[in-house]
Amino acid sequence: MPDVDIAILGGGCAGLSLAARLSATGLSFRVIEPRETYTDDRAWSFWRTGPDPFVDCVRASWSRWTVAGPHRTVTRGSRRYPYQTVTAGAFYARALSLIDDAAQGSIACGVHAGAVEPKAGGSHVDTSDGGFTAAHVIDARTPRRRPDYGQFFLGREIVTDDAVFDPDTVPLMHFRKGYSTGVDFLYILPFARDRALVEVTSFAPSAPADAVMADWLGHEIAACGANAHTVLREERGPCPWRSGIATPPRRR
Ligand SMILES: Cc1cc2nc3c(=O)[nH]c(=O)nc-3n(C[C@H](O)[C@H](O)[C@H](O)COP(=O)(O)OP(=O)(O)OC[C@H]3O[C@@H](n4cnc5c(N)ncnc54)[C@H](O)[C@@H]3O)c2cc1C
């Protein structure tokens, strides 16, 4: 008999989402996660299409958003499918509490998963804290490769001296030109009239230089009218988009 029904390698968004759902099933599972502790390291935004175990972690919800090009801004919205933000800190805390309550679930923090070898009845998982067997293995570890096509972003959550944001409408994709060799746009999550996450983003084969991103973001923050402001936190990163993306056809 394997030690557990399901081994989850990587306790990030995907791994913890799965563990949270498994915690209500009676299946046994073990999450392997190198982080010793979780921090509020990011925020996820998405259109809510139904309930999930993380509804209580929603920080903000909007039913209106805009997309803007050089000549026109289009406003769209939906009360049925609101656009929402979940903060990672609240998400991690909720997932860990559900795992804690699970009769046959656990998470091993500070542990790295290694090789996974097929074995009769499942797989053997090697970890920095010894090995174990599982009937099924879900590998949700960070990909090792550096993204060669991706979304590159730099954002700052700021509090402004003046009320410069519209908290009812998300500027979702306000397209800009010339920062990367791909598609560039500005994105703002307005949490209040004086508080927002302002982010510049490129979908591109490679990231613009750090200085380019920083200058661009500074310019956008100033353009919001947020000259006097305090930075609460900064987020940056690459999201690999390579898998599933077809290579663009060559120009003739
Ligand atoms: C600042 C920031 C903001 C973002 N905002 C958004 C957003 O608004 N919307 C959106 O859709 N996406 C966003 N993303 C992208 C985000 O990375 C993904 O949405 C999501 O976190 C991916 O989930 P994941 O579980 O695949 O990866 P992760 O959440 O990165 O989890 C991978 C896990 O694998 C673990 N791991 C690594 N090596 C090992 C090992 N050897 N053994 C075991 N575990 C291992 C890592 O510690 C990590 O916990 C953002 C990313 C960042 C960095």
Ligand as a Chemical Component Dictionary entry (heavy atoms), coordinates in Angstrom:
data_LIG
# 
_chem_comp.id                   LIG 
_chem_comp.type                 NON-POLYMER 
_chem_comp.pdbx_formal_charge   0 
_chem_comp.three_letter_code    LIG 
# 
loop_
_chem_comp_atom.comp_id 
_chem_comp_atom.atom_id 
_chem_comp_atom.alt_atom_id 
_chem_comp_atom.type_symbol 
_chem_comp_atom.charge 
_chem_comp_atom.model_Cartn_x 
_chem_comp_atom.model_Cartn_y 
_chem_comp_atom.model_Cartn_z 
_chem_comp_atom.pdbx_ordinal 
LIG C1  C1  C 0 4.227  39.001 -7.918  1  
LIG C2  C2  C 0 3.390  38.042 -8.747  2  
LIG C3  C3  C 0 2.069  38.409 -9.071  3  
LIG C4  C4  C 0 1.291  37.528 -9.827  4  
LIG N1  N1  N 0 -0.003 37.889 -10.130 5  
LIG C5  C5  C 0 -0.781 37.048 -10.825 6  
LIG C6  C6  C 0 -2.149 37.349 -11.137 7  
LIG O1  O1  O 0 -2.646 38.423 -10.792 8  
LIG N2  N2  N 0 -2.889 36.436 -11.828 9  
LIG C7  C7  C 0 -2.350 35.252 -12.221 10 
LIG O2  O2  O 0 -3.049 34.450 -12.814 11 
LIG N3  N3  N 0 -1.064 34.973 -11.961 12 
LIG C8  C8  C 0 -0.273 35.814 -11.297 13 
LIG N4  N4  N 0 1.034  35.504 -11.044 14 
LIG C9  C9  C 0 1.566  34.291 -11.600 15 
LIG C10 C10 C 0 1.620  33.257 -10.523 16 
LIG O3  O3  O 0 2.946  32.814 -10.408 17 
LIG C11 C11 C 0 0.694  32.140 -10.833 18 
LIG O4  O4  O 0 -0.598 32.589 -11.033 19 
LIG C12 C12 C 0 0.624  31.101 -9.715  20 
LIG O5  O5  O 0 1.277  31.468 -8.520  21 
LIG C13 C13 C 0 1.210  29.858 -10.262 22 
LIG O6  O6  O 0 0.884  28.835 -9.353  23 
LIG P1  P1  P 0 1.778  27.585 -9.274  24 
LIG O7  O7  O 0 1.254  26.765 -8.135  25 
LIG O8  O8  O 0 1.895  26.951 -10.611 26 
LIG O9  O9  O 0 3.234  28.159 -8.946  27 
LIG P2  P2  P 0 3.733  28.738 -7.568  28 
LIG O10 O10 O 0 2.639  29.433 -6.837  29 
LIG O11 O11 O 0 4.962  29.519 -7.880  30 
LIG O12 O12 O 0 4.112  27.417 -6.758  31 
LIG C14 C14 C 0 5.176  26.573 -7.100  32 
LIG C15 C15 C 0 5.663  25.990 -5.784  33 
LIG O13 O13 O 0 6.648  24.989 -6.045  34 
LIG C16 C16 C 0 7.534  25.058 -4.959  35 
LIG N5  N5  N 0 8.764  24.331 -5.282  36 
LIG C17 C17 C 0 9.837  24.737 -5.993  37 
LIG N6  N6  N 0 10.771 23.759 -6.018  38 
LIG C18 C18 C 0 10.266 22.722 -5.339  39 
LIG C19 C19 C 0 10.754 21.424 -4.996  40 
LIG N7  N7  N 0 11.959 20.989 -5.395  41 
LIG N8  N8  N 0 9.968  20.618 -4.260  42 
LIG C20 C20 C 0 8.745  21.004 -3.861  43 
LIG N9  N9  N 0 8.235  22.221 -4.145  44 
LIG C21 C21 C 0 8.997  23.064 -4.873  45 
LIG C22 C22 C 0 7.719  26.550 -4.728  46 
LIG O14 O14 O 0 8.278  26.825 -3.456  47 
LIG C23 C23 C 0 6.298  27.025 -4.865  48 
LIG O15 O15 O 0 5.620  27.074 -3.640  49 
LIG C24 C24 C 0 1.840  36.325 -10.296 50 
LIG C25 C25 C 0 3.158  36.000 -9.976  51 
LIG C26 C26 C 0 3.938  36.826 -9.216  52 
LIG C27 C27 C 0 5.371  36.450 -8.920  53 
# 
loop_
_chem_comp_bond.comp_id 
_chem_comp_bond.atom_id_1 
_chem_comp_bond.atom_id_2 
_chem_comp_bond.value_order 
_chem_comp_bond.pdbx_ordinal 
LIG C1  C2  SING 1  
LIG C2  C3  SING 2  
LIG C2  C26 DOUB 3  
LIG C3  C4  DOUB 4  
LIG C4  N1  SING 5  
LIG C4  C24 SING 6  
LIG N1  C5  DOUB 7  
LIG C5  C6  SING 8  
LIG C5  C8  SING 9  
LIG C6  O1  DOUB 10 
LIG C6  N2  SING 11 
LIG N2  C7  SING 12 
LIG C7  O2  DOUB 13 
LIG C7  N3  SING 14 
LIG N3  C8  DOUB 15 
LIG C8  N4  SING 16 
LIG N4  C9  SING 17 
LIG N4  C24 SING 18 
LIG C9  C10 SING 19 
LIG C10 O3  SING 20 
LIG C10 C11 SING 21 
LIG C11 O4  SING 22 
LIG C11 C12 SING 23 
LIG C12 O5  SING 24 
LIG C12 C13 SING 25 
LIG C13 O6  SING 26 
LIG O6  P1  SING 27 
LIG P1  O7  DOUB 28 
LIG P1  O8  SING 29 
LIG P1  O9  SING 30 
LIG O9  P2  SING 31 
LIG P2  O10 DOUB 32 
LIG P2  O11 SING 33 
LIG P2  O12 SING 34 
LIG O12 C14 SING 35 
LIG C14 C15 SING 36 
LIG C15 O13 SING 37 
LIG C15 C23 SING 38 
LIG O13 C16 SING 39 
LIG C16 N5  SING 40 
LIG C16 C22 SING 41 
LIG N5  C17 SING 42 
LIG N5  C21 SING 43 
LIG C17 N6  DOUB 44 
LIG N6  C18 SING 45 
LIG C18 C19 SING 46 
LIG C18 C21 DOUB 47 
LIG C19 N7  SING 48 
LIG C19 N8  DOUB 49 
LIG N8  C20 SING 50 
LIG C20 N9  DOUB 51 
LIG N9  C21 SING 52 
LIG C22 O14 SING 53 
LIG C22 C23 SING 54 
LIG C23 O15 SING 55 
LIG C24 C25 DOUB 56 
LIG C25 C26 SING 57 
LIG C26 C27 SING 58 
# 
